[in-house]
Amino acid sequence: KKAVKKYVWAKGRRKEATATVRLFDGKGEFVVNGKPIGKGDKFELMLPKGTHEILAKGKKAKGRLKVWVVDYREEVMRLYDKCFLELARREGVERKDVTPEELANKLRDKYDLNDLRTVTYLFEVAKYSLYPIGRKEFMEFYTALSRLIGGDCYEED
């Protein structure tokens, strides 16, 4: 049995992303959001912002992938509100009238200080500055946030 290789590559602008999806075991069928888009071994997809499901069926392998196309700045702010503030609430930390830095300081005895600093700093950059938030910064934020909450912030999405 051949091992299935994963191949996902994407780059995008603020409102859409171009993804290259490829089958390594030959030609197959591709389905995006339940709609067949054709047969072959490689497709270029232009996906709008939102959640998409890509299904690829080849001769020997079948794969399903859930894809989120996001604006990194908006997504950092959304995940901070959804997951980090929920963590603070569960810990009984009062969030009203405190800065993100003060909130992180209230959690530092129970959680990794470097992760708290990363999440707080990148949230503040996303919300209050004009500095760009790219994939690298988003992944730093998301990795630190995942460690803090002990899981995946996208599980319910």
KARASUL-V249384 format. One line per field, one symbol per residue. ss: DSSP state (h for helix, s for strand, l for the rest). phi: phi as a letter, one per 20 degrees, with the letter a starting at -180 (. if undefined). psi: psi as a letter, one per 30 degrees, with the letter a starting at -180 (. if undefined). Layout:
ss: ???
phi: ???
psi: ???
This chain:
ss: lllllllssssslllssssssslllllsssssllsssssslssssssslssssssssllllssssssssllhhhhhhhhhhhhhhhhhhhlllllllllhhhhhhhhlllllhhhhhhhhhhhhhhhhllllllhhhhhhhhhhhhhhhllllllll
phi: .efeeebcbbbbdfdbcdcddceeeofaddcclndfdpcqdbcddddfgpdcdddcddfdcccccecddcegfffgffffffdfffgfffemefdfmcfgffffffdffdcfffffffffffffffedcdffddfgffffgfffffffemrdfegef
psi: kkkkkkjkkkllaeflkkkkkkkfgalakkkkhfkkfalafkkkkjklkakkkkkkjaeflkkkkkkkjlkeeeeeeeeeeeeeeeeeeefgkkfkhkleeeeeeffffflkeeeeeeeeeeeeeeeflgkkjaeeeeeeeeeeeeeefhakffef.
